[in-house]
Amino acid sequence: MGCFFSKRRKAGRESRPENEEERPKQYSWDQREKVDPKDYMFSGLKDETVGRLPGTVAGQQFLIQDCENCNIYVFDHSATITIDDCTNCIIFLGPVKGSVFFRNCRDCKCTLACQQFRVRDCRKLEVFLCCATQPIIESSSNIKFGCFQWYYPELAFQFKDAGLSIFNNTWSNIHDFTPVSGELNWSLLPEDAVVQDYVPVPTTEELKAVRVSTEANRSIVPISRGHRQKSSDESCLVVLFAGDYTIANARKLIDKMVGKGFFLVQTKEVSMKAEDAQRVFREKAPDFLPLLNQGPVIALEFNGDGAVEGCQLTVNETFNGTKMFVSESKETASGDVDSFYNFADIQMGI
């Protein structure tokens, strides 16, 4: 049998006309669409409004450099973005899978979401941020931070394409590599800061096609208080387990609690193991262990006088039949919050 097939292959080769050249092999990387770096940069611009529409960047690296007095909008997800030597610019960046790195920039106002955020040799930046890891500043001064607040229809899908969770946002947990004794190189923007006053919606005909809203109640990322001083000694932890409506339920609970006057302090989406559940849920752990295999959990911390009772009533009234963990009492709630977020920060390397 082996000889039979061998002869057939040989005959096939010999039957090729003498003047016909053998075609070169085609590899998958040869068939990729060629990328022109100029399509993924803004460079040397002055007094212009420019942008990229949804679907036009599609996960590529992007560069912004040497721009002055410009309004720049990247309405798509990308791999990494570097911003160099920009002055007096307004910048919006859609979800970035890797890092956003500002170098030698000054007097810029920004809204952006990313996995890693770093600033070096910059001064006077105002940033509305969603960042999955601890933001870092270095050799910089007068850097101010607020919580990401933005919406357009494609944004939620872009977060998924970039591998980012809207619930993992450490926007206020800043690390300064080069602190100066007696000075603070960074601070938080006023809690009532209006993002539209810093990063306005674009007005050019092309970019107006992106249906942007900066209203707080429409923001894709939940607006949290972060490391601001808490208004009350009472907090409450709520943990939602993975399912078809987990994100929608989390959003609904946030809207209900904020509507009742409580504050959303922080959120987290993370996978839990059995030993993590034992530490956080204690005697209730057996009730929740089977749910951990369904996927990551979403945790919410609410603050305000009566937060525990408010959470319990809201969960019972609105989500009857949906299994959630809610702190049992004011006395245990603080320990619940600390246990969960200490474990989550360690797991995420924060």
Short mmCIF file of the C-alpha atoms (twelve columns), coordinates in Angstrom:
data_MODEL
# 
_entry.id   MODEL 
# 
loop_
_atom_site.group_PDB 
_atom_site.id 
_atom_site.type_symbol 
_atom_site.label_atom_id 
_atom_site.label_alt_id 
_atom_site.label_comp_id 
_atom_site.label_asym_id 
_atom_site.label_seq_id 
_atom_site.Cartn_x 
_atom_site.Cartn_y 
_atom_site.Cartn_z 
_atom_site.pdbx_PDB_model_num 
ATOM 1   C CA . MET A 1   0.000   0.000  0.000   1 
ATOM 2   C CA . GLY A 2   2.817   2.371  0.904   1 
ATOM 3   C CA . CYS A 3   4.484   1.864  -2.494  1 
ATOM 4   C CA . PHE A 4   1.205   2.447  -4.355  1 
ATOM 5   C CA . PHE A 5   0.621   5.888  -2.788  1 
ATOM 6   C CA . SER A 6   4.263   6.779  -3.159  1 
ATOM 7   C CA . LYS A 7   4.080   6.180  -6.892  1 
ATOM 8   C CA . ARG A 8   0.918   8.292  -7.206  1 
ATOM 9   C CA . ARG A 9   2.562   11.274 -5.492  1 
ATOM 10  C CA . LYS A 10  5.629   10.913 -7.719  1 
ATOM 11  C CA . ALA A 11  3.491   10.706 -10.816 1 
ATOM 12  C CA . GLY A 12  1.675   13.857 -9.751  1 
ATOM 13  C CA . ARG A 13  4.927   15.766 -9.435  1 
ATOM 14  C CA . GLU A 14  6.203   14.539 -12.773 1 
ATOM 15  C CA . SER A 15  2.982   15.552 -14.536 1 
ATOM 16  C CA . ARG A 16  3.602   19.302 -13.788 1 
ATOM 17  C CA . PRO A 17  4.487   21.159 -17.015 1 
ATOM 18  C CA . GLU A 18  8.168   22.041 -17.219 1 
ATOM 19  C CA . ASN A 19  7.518   25.770 -17.594 1 
ATOM 20  C CA . GLU A 20  5.110   25.990 -14.595 1 
ATOM 21  C CA . GLU A 21  6.724   27.302 -11.405 1 
ATOM 22  C CA . GLU A 22  5.723   25.873 -8.046  1 
ATOM 23  C CA . ARG A 23  3.612   28.327 -6.052  1 
ATOM 24  C CA . PRO A 24  5.164   29.597 -2.821  1 
ATOM 25  C CA . LYS A 25  3.539   28.390 0.376   1 
ATOM 26  C CA . GLN A 26  0.942   30.677 1.955   1 
ATOM 27  C CA . TYR A 27  1.147   31.263 5.699   1 
ATOM 28  C CA . SER A 28  -1.523  32.775 7.929   1 
ATOM 29  C CA . TRP A 29  0.632   35.781 8.756   1 
ATOM 30  C CA . ASP A 30  1.042   36.531 5.048   1 
ATOM 31  C CA . GLN A 31  -2.708  36.883 4.716   1 
ATOM 32  C CA . ARG A 32  -3.162  39.430 7.503   1 
ATOM 33  C CA . GLU A 33  -4.235  42.901 6.503   1 
ATOM 34  C CA . LYS A 34  -1.238  45.202 6.447   1 
ATOM 35  C CA . VAL A 35  -1.299  47.827 9.219   1 
ATOM 36  C CA . ASP A 36  -0.211  51.386 8.499   1 
ATOM 37  C CA . PRO A 37  1.103   52.953 11.753  1 
ATOM 38  C CA . LYS A 38  -0.080  56.370 10.554  1 
ATOM 39  C CA . ASP A 39  -3.673  55.155 10.934  1 
ATOM 40  C CA . TYR A 40  -3.050  54.629 14.647  1 
ATOM 41  C CA . MET A 41  -1.476  57.907 15.719  1 
ATOM 42  C CA . PHE A 42  -2.111  61.615 16.139  1 
ATOM 43  C CA . SER A 43  1.131   63.518 15.801  1 
ATOM 44  C CA . GLY A 44  2.136   67.167 15.576  1 
ATOM 45  C CA . LEU A 45  -1.399  68.567 15.653  1 
ATOM 46  C CA . LYS A 46  -2.393  72.046 16.864  1 
ATOM 47  C CA . ASP A 47  -5.818  73.566 17.473  1 
ATOM 48  C CA . GLU A 48  -7.673  70.579 15.990  1 
ATOM 49  C CA . THR A 49  -10.489 68.238 16.996  1 
ATOM 50  C CA . VAL A 50  -9.734  64.698 15.833  1 
ATOM 51  C CA . GLY A 51  -10.853 61.174 16.654  1 
ATOM 52  C CA . ARG A 52  -11.345 57.557 15.747  1 
ATOM 53  C CA . LEU A 53  -14.815 56.032 15.482  1 
ATOM 54  C CA . PRO A 54  -15.879 52.666 16.961  1 
ATOM 55  C CA . GLY A 55  -14.377 49.788 14.982  1 
ATOM 56  C CA . THR A 56  -11.516 51.781 13.457  1 
ATOM 57  C CA . VAL A 57  -8.789  50.917 15.979  1 
ATOM 58  C CA . ALA A 58  -9.926  47.382 16.872  1 
ATOM 59  C CA . GLY A 59  -7.273  46.497 19.423  1 
ATOM 60  C CA . GLN A 60  -4.203  48.025 17.760  1 
ATOM 61  C CA . GLN A 61  -1.518  50.047 19.553  1 
ATOM 62  C CA . PHE A 62  -2.026  53.814 19.413  1 
ATOM 63  C CA . LEU A 63  0.275   56.828 19.763  1 
ATOM 64  C CA . ILE A 64  -0.515  60.461 20.536  1 
ATOM 65  C CA . GLN A 65  2.428   62.845 20.454  1 
ATOM 66  C CA . ASP A 66  3.409   66.504 20.090  1 
ATOM 67  C CA . CYS A 67  -0.160  67.816 20.108  1 
ATOM 68  C CA . GLU A 68  -1.171  71.253 21.387  1 
ATOM 69  C CA . ASN A 69  -4.614  72.729 22.111  1 
ATOM 70  C CA . CYS A 70  -6.335  69.679 20.619  1 
ATOM 71  C CA . ASN A 71  -9.478  67.727 21.427  1 
ATOM 72  C CA . ILE A 72  -8.734  64.028 20.849  1 
ATOM 73  C CA . TYR A 73  -11.280 61.197 21.039  1 
ATOM 74  C CA . VAL A 74  -10.497 57.499 20.541  1 
ATOM 75  C CA . PHE A 75  -13.914 55.798 20.559  1 
ATOM 76  C CA . ASP A 76  -12.601 52.237 20.326  1 
ATOM 77  C CA . HIS A 77  -10.630 49.653 22.273  1 
ATOM 78  C CA . SER A 78  -6.871  49.412 21.801  1 
ATOM 79  C CA . ALA A 79  -3.847  47.393 22.951  1 
ATOM 80  C CA . THR A 80  -1.735  50.170 24.496  1 
ATOM 81  C CA . ILE A 81  -1.668  53.948 24.181  1 
ATOM 82  C CA . THR A 82  1.292   56.268 24.757  1 
ATOM 83  C CA . ILE A 83  0.796   60.038 25.048  1 
ATOM 84  C CA . ASP A 84  4.021   62.048 24.712  1 
ATOM 85  C CA . ASP A 85  4.747   65.784 24.816  1 
ATOM 86  C CA . CYS A 86  1.157   67.020 24.665  1 
ATOM 87  C CA . THR A 87  0.052   70.404 26.004  1 
ATOM 88  C CA . ASN A 88  -3.396  71.782 26.823  1 
ATOM 89  C CA . CYS A 89  -5.261  68.875 25.235  1 
ATOM 90  C CA . ILE A 90  -8.596  67.221 25.980  1 
ATOM 91  C CA . ILE A 91  -8.352  63.446 25.538  1 
ATOM 92  C CA . PHE A 92  -10.877 60.605 25.678  1 
ATOM 93  C CA . LEU A 93  -9.601  57.029 25.349  1 
ATOM 94  C CA . GLY A 94  -11.848 53.990 25.015  1 
ATOM 95  C CA . PRO A 95  -10.866 50.797 26.882  1 
ATOM 96  C CA . VAL A 96  -7.153  49.923 26.669  1 
ATOM 97  C CA . LYS A 97  -6.241  46.271 27.184  1 
ATOM 98  C CA . GLY A 98  -2.748  47.087 28.462  1 
ATOM 99  C CA . SER A 99  -1.177  50.337 29.587  1 
ATOM 100 C CA . VAL A 100 -1.777  54.039 29.105  1 
ATOM 101 C CA . PHE A 101 1.459   55.985 29.580  1 
ATOM 102 C CA . PHE A 102 1.634   59.797 29.752  1 
ATOM 103 C CA . ARG A 103 5.121   61.289 29.391  1 
ATOM 104 C CA . ASN A 104 6.129   64.936 29.491  1 
ATOM 105 C CA . CYS A 105 2.583   66.260 29.198  1 
ATOM 106 C CA . ARG A 106 1.038   69.284 30.888  1 
ATOM 107 C CA . ASP A 107 -2.328  70.999 31.275  1 
ATOM 108 C CA . CYS A 108 -4.361  68.104 29.879  1 
ATOM 109 C CA . LYS A 109 -7.843  66.889 30.793  1 
ATOM 110 C CA . CYS A 110 -8.633  63.228 30.184  1 
ATOM 111 C CA . THR A 111 -11.206 60.463 30.528  1 
ATOM 112 C CA . LEU A 112 -9.935  56.915 29.987  1 
ATOM 113 C CA . ALA A 113 -10.156 53.227 30.938  1 
ATOM 114 C CA . CYS A 114 -7.212  50.833 31.035  1 
ATOM 115 C CA . GLN A 115 -5.499  47.895 32.707  1 
ATOM 116 C CA . GLN A 116 -2.471  49.955 33.801  1 
ATOM 117 C CA . PHE A 117 -2.044  53.723 34.131  1 
ATOM 118 C CA . ARG A 118 1.266   55.517 34.453  1 
ATOM 119 C CA . VAL A 119 2.342   59.163 34.423  1 
ATOM 120 C CA . ARG A 120 5.962   60.354 34.235  1 
ATOM 121 C CA . ASP A 121 7.408   63.854 34.005  1 
ATOM 122 C CA . CYS A 122 3.970   65.481 33.780  1 
ATOM 123 C CA . ARG A 123 2.280   68.362 35.520  1 
ATOM 124 C CA . LYS A 124 -1.284  69.526 35.885  1 
ATOM 125 C CA . LEU A 125 -3.285  66.612 34.540  1 
ATOM 126 C CA . GLU A 126 -6.943  66.044 35.439  1 
ATOM 127 C CA . VAL A 127 -7.984  62.450 34.814  1 
ATOM 128 C CA . PHE A 128 -11.358 60.697 35.093  1 
ATOM 129 C CA . LEU A 129 -10.064 57.162 35.354  1 
ATOM 130 C CA . CYS A 130 -11.083 53.520 35.305  1 
ATOM 131 C CA . CYS A 131 -8.020  51.399 36.028  1 
ATOM 132 C CA . ALA A 132 -7.868  47.716 36.948  1 
ATOM 133 C CA . THR A 133 -4.542  48.063 38.790  1 
ATOM 134 C CA . GLN A 134 -2.974  50.702 41.008  1 
ATOM 135 C CA . PRO A 135 -2.351  53.950 39.065  1 
ATOM 136 C CA . ILE A 136 1.256   55.135 39.225  1 
ATOM 137 C CA . ILE A 137 2.762   58.621 38.982  1 
ATOM 138 C CA . GLU A 138 6.468   59.378 38.799  1 
ATOM 139 C CA . SER A 139 8.369   62.691 38.770  1 
ATOM 140 C CA . SER A 140 5.049   64.490 38.301  1 
ATOM 141 C CA . SER A 141 3.024   67.123 40.149  1 
ATOM 142 C CA . ASN A 142 -0.513  68.476 40.414  1 
ATOM 143 C CA . ILE A 143 -2.148  65.327 39.060  1 
ATOM 144 C CA . LYS A 144 -5.853  65.098 39.944  1 
ATOM 145 C CA . PHE A 145 -8.100  62.042 39.704  1 
ATOM 146 C CA . GLY A 146 -11.818 61.358 39.464  1 
ATOM 147 C CA . CYS A 147 -13.928 58.302 38.690  1 
ATOM 148 C CA . PHE A 148 -14.566 57.425 35.028  1 
ATOM 149 C CA . GLN A 149 -17.993 58.629 33.876  1 
ATOM 150 C CA . TRP A 150 -18.948 58.099 30.224  1 
ATOM 151 C CA . TYR A 151 -21.378 56.259 27.970  1 
ATOM 152 C CA . TYR A 152 -21.891 55.432 24.311  1 
ATOM 153 C CA . PRO A 153 -23.665 52.361 22.902  1 
ATOM 154 C CA . GLU A 154 -20.523 50.444 21.873  1 
ATOM 155 C CA . LEU A 155 -18.589 51.070 25.081  1 
ATOM 156 C CA . ALA A 156 -19.756 48.021 27.079  1 
ATOM 157 C CA . PHE A 157 -18.703 45.669 24.256  1 
ATOM 158 C CA . GLN A 158 -15.355 47.457 23.975  1 
ATOM 159 C CA . PHE A 159 -14.686 46.810 27.677  1 
ATOM 160 C CA . LYS A 160 -15.220 43.099 27.008  1 
ATOM 161 C CA . ASP A 161 -13.002 43.162 23.912  1 
ATOM 162 C CA . ALA A 162 -10.254 44.789 25.992  1 
ATOM 163 C CA . GLY A 163 -10.642 42.203 28.758  1 
ATOM 164 C CA . LEU A 164 -11.611 44.808 31.346  1 
ATOM 165 C CA . SER A 165 -14.329 44.605 33.993  1 
ATOM 166 C CA . ILE A 166 -16.394 47.711 34.691  1 
ATOM 167 C CA . PHE A 167 -16.336 46.683 38.370  1 
ATOM 168 C CA . ASN A 168 -12.533 46.620 38.771  1 
ATOM 169 C CA . ASN A 169 -11.650 50.268 39.185  1 
ATOM 170 C CA . THR A 170 -8.903  51.448 41.560  1 
ATOM 171 C CA . TRP A 171 -9.030  55.022 40.288  1 
ATOM 172 C CA . SER A 172 -8.252  56.621 43.669  1 
ATOM 173 C CA . ASN A 173 -5.604  54.194 44.988  1 
ATOM 174 C CA . ILE A 174 -2.595  56.141 43.676  1 
ATOM 175 C CA . HIS A 175 1.050   55.172 44.143  1 
ATOM 176 C CA . ASP A 176 3.653   57.945 43.871  1 
ATOM 177 C CA . PHE A 177 7.095   56.568 43.009  1 
ATOM 178 C CA . THR A 178 8.773   59.909 43.776  1 
ATOM 179 C CA . PRO A 179 7.041   61.514 46.773  1 
ATOM 180 C CA . VAL A 180 8.291   64.852 48.054  1 
ATOM 181 C CA . SER A 181 8.415   65.376 51.799  1 
ATOM 182 C CA . GLY A 182 5.724   67.805 52.918  1 
ATOM 183 C CA . GLU A 183 4.054   67.890 49.494  1 
ATOM 184 C CA . LEU A 184 1.399   65.870 47.703  1 
ATOM 185 C CA . ASN A 185 1.924   65.411 43.992  1 
ATOM 186 C CA . TRP A 186 -1.617  64.155 43.437  1 
ATOM 187 C CA . SER A 187 -5.118  64.700 44.794  1 
ATOM 188 C CA . LEU A 188 -8.741  63.810 44.084  1 
ATOM 189 C CA . LEU A 189 -10.992 66.051 42.038  1 
ATOM 190 C CA . PRO A 190 -13.986 67.527 43.894  1 
ATOM 191 C CA . GLU A 191 -16.716 64.951 44.367  1 
ATOM 192 C CA . ASP A 192 -19.193 67.184 42.545  1 
ATOM 193 C CA . ALA A 193 -16.867 67.687 39.562  1 
ATOM 194 C CA . VAL A 194 -18.848 67.496 36.301  1 
ATOM 195 C CA . VAL A 195 -16.971 65.470 33.685  1 
ATOM 196 C CA . GLN A 196 -18.556 67.485 30.859  1 
ATOM 197 C CA . ASP A 197 -16.777 70.598 32.211  1 
ATOM 198 C CA . TYR A 198 -13.418 68.843 31.814  1 
ATOM 199 C CA . VAL A 199 -13.862 66.535 28.814  1 
ATOM 200 C CA . PRO A 200 -16.808 67.823 26.783  1 
ATOM 201 C CA . VAL A 201 -18.707 65.768 24.238  1 
ATOM 202 C CA . PRO A 202 -17.273 66.313 20.721  1 
ATOM 203 C CA . THR A 203 -19.123 68.692 18.432  1 
ATOM 204 C CA . THR A 204 -17.719 67.860 14.981  1 
ATOM 205 C CA . GLU A 205 -20.191 66.225 12.599  1 
ATOM 206 C CA . GLU A 206 -18.150 63.021 12.276  1 
ATOM 207 C CA . LEU A 207 -17.694 62.469 16.011  1 
ATOM 208 C CA . LYS A 208 -21.234 63.540 16.924  1 
ATOM 209 C CA . ALA A 209 -22.336 60.282 15.270  1 
ATOM 210 C CA . VAL A 210 -21.100 58.535 18.444  1 
ATOM 211 C CA . ARG A 211 -24.033 58.928 20.820  1 
ATOM 212 C CA . VAL A 212 -22.149 60.025 23.923  1 
ATOM 213 C CA . SER A 213 -23.647 60.744 27.328  1 
ATOM 214 C CA . THR A 214 -21.770 61.974 30.400  1 
ATOM 215 C CA . GLU A 215 -24.766 61.681 32.741  1 
ATOM 216 C CA . ALA A 216 -23.850 59.892 35.956  1 
ATOM 217 C CA . ASN A 217 -26.778 57.479 35.866  1 
ATOM 218 C CA . ARG A 218 -25.803 56.252 32.364  1 
ATOM 219 C CA . SER A 219 -22.096 55.725 32.990  1 
ATOM 220 C CA . ILE A 220 -20.882 52.277 31.915  1 
ATOM 221 C CA . VAL A 221 -18.554 52.219 34.931  1 
ATOM 222 C CA . PRO A 222 -20.321 52.533 38.313  1 
ATOM 223 C CA . ILE A 223 -19.333 55.809 39.947  1 
ATOM 224 C CA . SER A 224 -17.662 55.041 43.262  1 
ATOM 225 C CA . ARG A 225 -16.295 57.241 46.042  1 
ATOM 226 C CA . GLY A 226 -13.046 55.303 46.222  1 
ATOM 227 C CA . HIS A 227 -10.657 56.471 48.931  1 
ATOM 228 C CA . ARG A 228 -12.599 59.577 49.851  1 
ATOM 229 C CA . GLN A 229 -13.441 59.861 53.533  1 
ATOM 230 C CA . LYS A 230 -16.529 57.808 54.330  1 
ATOM 231 C CA . SER A 231 -19.615 59.659 55.460  1 
ATOM 232 C CA . SER A 232 -20.470 57.033 58.085  1 
ATOM 233 C CA . ASP A 233 -18.884 54.345 60.239  1 
ATOM 234 C CA . GLU A 234 -21.367 51.854 58.788  1 
ATOM 235 C CA . SER A 235 -20.704 49.969 55.578  1 
ATOM 236 C CA . CYS A 236 -22.296 46.892 54.051  1 
ATOM 237 C CA . LEU A 237 -20.910 44.214 51.739  1 
ATOM 238 C CA . VAL A 238 -23.096 42.642 49.041  1 
ATOM 239 C CA . VAL A 239 -21.755 39.794 46.904  1 
ATOM 240 C CA . LEU A 240 -23.574 38.712 43.730  1 
ATOM 241 C CA . PHE A 241 -22.817 35.334 42.192  1 
ATOM 242 C CA . ALA A 242 -22.329 34.659 38.484  1 
ATOM 243 C CA . GLY A 243 -25.447 34.156 36.406  1 
ATOM 244 C CA . ASP A 244 -27.313 35.446 33.376  1 
ATOM 245 C CA . TYR A 245 -28.369 38.693 35.042  1 
ATOM 246 C CA . THR A 246 -25.527 39.388 37.477  1 
ATOM 247 C CA . ILE A 247 -24.326 42.621 35.891  1 
ATOM 248 C CA . ALA A 248 -27.875 43.897 35.434  1 
ATOM 249 C CA . ASN A 249 -28.706 43.008 39.049  1 
ATOM 250 C CA . ALA A 250 -25.580 44.753 40.322  1 
ATOM 251 C CA . ARG A 251 -26.483 47.899 38.404  1 
ATOM 252 C CA . LYS A 252 -30.064 47.773 39.648  1 
ATOM 253 C CA . LEU A 253 -28.932 47.389 43.245  1 
ATOM 254 C CA . ILE A 254 -26.519 50.310 42.897  1 
ATOM 255 C CA . ASP A 255 -29.279 52.514 41.471  1 
ATOM 256 C CA . LYS A 256 -31.657 51.535 44.266  1 
ATOM 257 C CA . MET A 257 -29.150 52.126 47.064  1 
ATOM 258 C CA . VAL A 258 -27.802 55.398 45.678  1 
ATOM 259 C CA . GLY A 259 -31.407 56.507 45.161  1 
ATOM 260 C CA . LYS A 260 -31.985 55.935 48.885  1 
ATOM 261 C CA . GLY A 261 -29.054 58.197 49.785  1 
ATOM 262 C CA . PHE A 262 -26.312 55.623 50.360  1 
ATOM 263 C CA . PHE A 263 -22.854 55.856 48.788  1 
ATOM 264 C CA . LEU A 264 -21.142 53.283 46.577  1 
ATOM 265 C CA . VAL A 265 -17.596 53.091 47.949  1 
ATOM 266 C CA . GLN A 266 -15.984 50.429 45.776  1 
ATOM 267 C CA . THR A 267 -16.728 47.479 43.513  1 
ATOM 268 C CA . LYS A 268 -14.846 44.349 42.507  1 
ATOM 269 C CA . GLU A 269 -15.249 41.404 40.121  1 
ATOM 270 C CA . VAL A 270 -13.036 38.454 41.013  1 
ATOM 271 C CA . SER A 271 -12.976 34.653 41.138  1 
ATOM 272 C CA . MET A 272 -13.234 33.014 44.558  1 
ATOM 273 C CA . LYS A 273 -11.946 29.653 45.772  1 
ATOM 274 C CA . ALA A 274 -13.437 27.597 48.572  1 
ATOM 275 C CA . GLU A 275 -10.857 28.820 51.083  1 
ATOM 276 C CA . ASP A 276 -11.624 32.429 50.134  1 
ATOM 277 C CA . ALA A 277 -15.323 31.824 50.707  1 
ATOM 278 C CA . GLN A 278 -14.632 30.291 54.137  1 
ATOM 279 C CA . ARG A 279 -12.717 33.384 55.163  1 
ATOM 280 C CA . VAL A 280 -15.238 35.918 53.833  1 
ATOM 281 C CA . PHE A 281 -18.595 34.189 54.357  1 
ATOM 282 C CA . ARG A 282 -17.603 32.231 57.483  1 
ATOM 283 C CA . GLU A 283 -20.483 30.061 58.763  1 
ATOM 284 C CA . LYS A 284 -22.544 30.866 55.648  1 
ATOM 285 C CA . ALA A 285 -19.837 29.576 53.295  1 
ATOM 286 C CA . PRO A 286 -21.483 26.159 52.650  1 
ATOM 287 C CA . ASP A 287 -24.537 27.940 51.213  1 
ATOM 288 C CA . PHE A 288 -22.420 29.697 48.585  1 
ATOM 289 C CA . LEU A 289 -19.696 27.191 47.703  1 
ATOM 290 C CA . PRO A 290 -21.662 25.549 44.842  1 
ATOM 291 C CA . LEU A 291 -22.181 28.983 43.251  1 
ATOM 292 C CA . LEU A 292 -18.467 29.766 42.973  1 
ATOM 293 C CA . ASN A 293 -18.029 27.383 40.041  1 
ATOM 294 C CA . GLN A 294 -20.374 29.484 37.899  1 
ATOM 295 C CA . GLY A 295 -17.813 32.274 37.445  1 
ATOM 296 C CA . PRO A 296 -16.474 35.432 39.099  1 
ATOM 297 C CA . VAL A 297 -18.453 37.180 41.820  1 
ATOM 298 C CA . ILE A 298 -19.265 40.889 41.924  1 
ATOM 299 C CA . ALA A 299 -18.850 42.652 45.263  1 
ATOM 300 C CA . LEU A 300 -20.257 46.057 46.199  1 
ATOM 301 C CA . GLU A 301 -19.532 48.151 49.294  1 
ATOM 302 C CA . PHE A 302 -22.195 50.653 50.336  1 
ATOM 303 C CA . ASN A 303 -21.734 53.251 53.058  1 
ATOM 304 C CA . GLY A 304 -24.079 55.365 55.151  1 
ATOM 305 C CA . ASP A 305 -26.024 55.231 58.386  1 
ATOM 306 C CA . GLY A 306 -28.379 52.258 58.128  1 
ATOM 307 C CA . ALA A 307 -26.510 50.765 55.143  1 
ATOM 308 C CA . VAL A 308 -26.839 47.167 56.384  1 
ATOM 309 C CA . GLU A 309 -30.580 47.352 56.939  1 
ATOM 310 C CA . GLY A 310 -30.996 49.295 53.692  1 
ATOM 311 C CA . CYS A 311 -29.153 46.610 51.717  1 
ATOM 312 C CA . GLN A 312 -31.087 43.782 53.320  1 
ATOM 313 C CA . LEU A 313 -34.465 45.424 52.615  1 
ATOM 314 C CA . THR A 314 -33.539 46.307 49.040  1 
ATOM 315 C CA . VAL A 315 -32.241 42.820 48.249  1 
ATOM 316 C CA . ASN A 316 -35.309 41.146 49.770  1 
ATOM 317 C CA . GLU A 317 -37.764 43.465 48.003  1 
ATOM 318 C CA . THR A 318 -36.073 43.631 44.596  1 
ATOM 319 C CA . PHE A 319 -34.220 40.341 44.192  1 
ATOM 320 C CA . ASN A 320 -36.434 37.851 45.996  1 
ATOM 321 C CA . GLY A 321 -35.231 34.365 45.094  1 
ATOM 322 C CA . THR A 322 -31.782 35.486 43.877  1 
ATOM 323 C CA . LYS A 323 -29.033 34.223 46.159  1 
ATOM 324 C CA . MET A 324 -26.719 36.972 47.402  1 
ATOM 325 C CA . PHE A 325 -24.467 37.476 50.382  1 
ATOM 326 C CA . VAL A 326 -25.395 40.530 52.463  1 
ATOM 327 C CA . SER A 327 -23.735 41.573 55.708  1 
ATOM 328 C CA . GLU A 328 -25.872 40.448 58.631  1 
ATOM 329 C CA . SER A 329 -25.287 43.304 61.050  1 
ATOM 330 C CA . LYS A 330 -23.524 46.600 61.555  1 
ATOM 331 C CA . GLU A 331 -21.092 44.877 63.924  1 
ATOM 332 C CA . THR A 332 -19.947 42.279 61.369  1 
ATOM 333 C CA . ALA A 333 -20.191 44.397 58.209  1 
ATOM 334 C CA . SER A 334 -16.845 46.146 58.600  1 
ATOM 335 C CA . GLY A 335 -15.106 42.782 58.935  1 
ATOM 336 C CA . ASP A 336 -16.975 41.484 55.865  1 
ATOM 337 C CA . VAL A 337 -15.752 44.402 53.768  1 
ATOM 338 C CA . ASP A 338 -12.151 44.145 54.974  1 
ATOM 339 C CA . SER A 339 -12.011 40.368 54.499  1 
ATOM 340 C CA . PHE A 340 -13.342 40.464 50.949  1 
ATOM 341 C CA . TYR A 341 -11.336 43.384 49.606  1 
ATOM 342 C CA . ASN A 342 -8.089  42.283 51.282  1 
ATOM 343 C CA . PHE A 343 -8.409  38.900 49.577  1 
ATOM 344 C CA . ALA A 344 -9.426  40.467 46.248  1 
ATOM 345 C CA . ASP A 345 -6.570  42.987 46.232  1 
ATOM 346 C CA . ILE A 346 -4.027  40.264 46.968  1 
ATOM 347 C CA . GLN A 347 -5.392  38.074 44.184  1 
ATOM 348 C CA . MET A 348 -5.272  40.975 41.721  1 
ATOM 349 C CA . GLY A 349 -1.807  42.073 42.820  1 
ATOM 350 C CA . ILE A 350 -2.888  45.463 44.127  1 
# 
